[in-house]
Amino acid sequence: MPSHGVDIIDGIPVLLKDGLMYAFQPGQSPTIKLGSYSAATKKAVWDLKEDVKAWLTTYKESLVARSRK
């Protein structure tokens, strides 16, 4: 589970800084810019390059649904 300070937007863990979204990378400073986020409207605007789109697709496919027992 991501650490404190990490937000989940559209199922993706991101770090929000000055209205910009960065990919959460444990133990590293944020380097992958994913787009922008408006806290007032709670709306994300994804601005992705081809390599980031491939990473995002791979990440979403690796997500597994969890159920409580």
N, C-alpha and C positions, 0 to 999 in steps of 0.2 A: 504494500500500500504506500502511496506517495506520502512524503513527510508534510509537516505543517507548512503553510504558505503556498501550497500547490492547489490549484483549482482544477476541477473536472469540467470541461466544456465539450459537449457532443461526444462524451465518452473518452476524451483524450486528456491526460494530465498535462497541464500547462502552467507556466509561471507568467503572471501578469505584471508588467512594469511599464508605467506611464502610458497605459492604454494599448500596449503591444503585447501579443501572445508569443511566448517562446516555448519550445518543446521542453518538457521536464526530462533532464538527464541527471541521474543520481551521481553525485560526486564531481560534477563538472559545472562550469558556469554556462548559462544559457547561450547557445550559439545558433540554434535553428529557429529562425523567425517564421512563425506560422501565419501571422496576420495581425489584425487589431480586434479589440473588444471594447464595447461601450457598456460600462457598468450601469448607466442610467436606463438604457433600453434593454439590457441583458442580451445583446445581439453580437455575434461573432462574425467578422468578415475575414474569410480565409483568403490569403494571398500566397499561393503555393507555386513553387517552381517544379519542374519535372522530377528532380531527385527527391524533393520533399514529398511530392505526391506519391511516389513509389514507397517511401518510408511510411507515410500515413496509411496507405492501402495495406501494407504488410502488417502494420501495428493493429489496425482494425480487424484484420482476419485472424490475428493471434489472440484476440480477446475471447474469453470463455465465460459463459454465463455462470453465475454462482447462485446456489440455492441454500437457504437456511434449513438446518435439520432440527 
